[in-house]
Amino acid sequence: MQWYSPWALLLFLLLPFLGYLMFRRKRGAAVKFPSLLDVRSCPVSWRLRLRPLLAAARLLCLTLLILAFARPRKGTVLLETSTEGVAIEAVVDRSGSMSTEMDYYGEKLDRLEVVKHVLNDFIEGDRKDLGGRTGDLIGLVTFARYADTVCPLVLSHGVLSEFLKQTQIVALRQEDGTAIGDAVALAAARLKKAEEEIQRRNAALGFPGEGDASQRDTTGFKIKSKAVILLTDGRNNTGRYSPLEAAELAKKWGIKIYTIGIGSAQAYRTVQTLLGTFRMPAQQELDEELLKAIADRTGGFYSRADDAQSLRDVVKKIDEMEKTEVTSVQYTEYAEQFGFWTLPALVLLGLEMLAGCTVFRKIP
């Protein structure tokens, strides 16, 4: 609690002087008697003994009114955070070729597992050089022969991380393939509808923001830019859309595409046979020219990642390029508390006046 007019508390300095004036002996009216001996022997009534309480009540009433005049109030600190974030679609290849081994800091994991580890650090942060994308809208699209939206664009990344962990390499042969064009087109369509998704979600939760983008600022999030991070180790060999057509569509909608080629020329795949486990060289099918063309058309860049560290370096570069701005506005909302002091003061004053006119009434 704080005082809006603390200078009013200086009025307390007058109370001792007022108390002196109220409690000092006053010379009242005199009645002539031939002798005071009989008067002195008369007992003093309880009314006369308690009469100084009227003056004390008046002083207490003044004390309460001075406190109310100083305007005590209680403040509640409110914080509004407005985020201008990036809407990101992570597009991950889960075709059979992603089962090829890749170095993960001395450990041999398949390419998909390495991608999942690094992407999770990009999203959640690793307490080192990746701080996480807490203010961004992120979704997940995976693809092999078909492209699927595994996780819609969300601000809460806990569920996104769980979907990413559960992503597995395609199991059925008839579903294997590399539909890069379809995956990019699907991701671009999701990003184009991102603002409508935010509006629908906030309306369902009862938040304002059913109008234009300026009104949606009140929901606390505004899309600053849109980006696709494409991670693949293959060559487009199926699908409805060609990769360059999908890239043109993304460019039309103002979406950047960062393409990352996964794998190296000296890659191996572990094969289980009846005769035991064998490591066999894997054929390199990465179409680097296509990935570079996709990135160049949309304003992104292409980079190749041969191991976990190089993939991490690429993701860190994207993290530094796509910045998120968070603006916090702090203000205090005050509730006036002077009513808690004025009401007892008025009640006390009324009781003091009533008692002075009845129980403690004196003549003259």
Secondary structure, 3 states (H helix, E strand, C coil): CEECCHHHHHHHHHHHHHHHHHHCCCCCCCCCCCCCHHHHCCCCCHHHHHCHHHHHHHHHHHHHHHHHHCCEEEEEEEEEEEEEEEEEEEEEECCHHHHCEEEECCEEEEHHHHHHHHHHHHHHCCCCCCCCCCCCEEEEEEECCCEEEEEEEECCHHHHHHHHHHCCCCCCHHHCCCCHHHHHHHHHHHHHCHHHHHHHHHHHCCCCCCCCHHHHHHHCEEEEEEEEEEEECCCCCCCCCCHHHHHHHHHHCCEEEEEEEECCCCCEEEEEECCEEEEEECCCCCCHHHHHHHHHHHCCCEEEECCHHHHHHHHHHHHHHCCCEEEEEEEEEEEECCHHHHHHHHHHHHHHHHHHHCCCCCCC
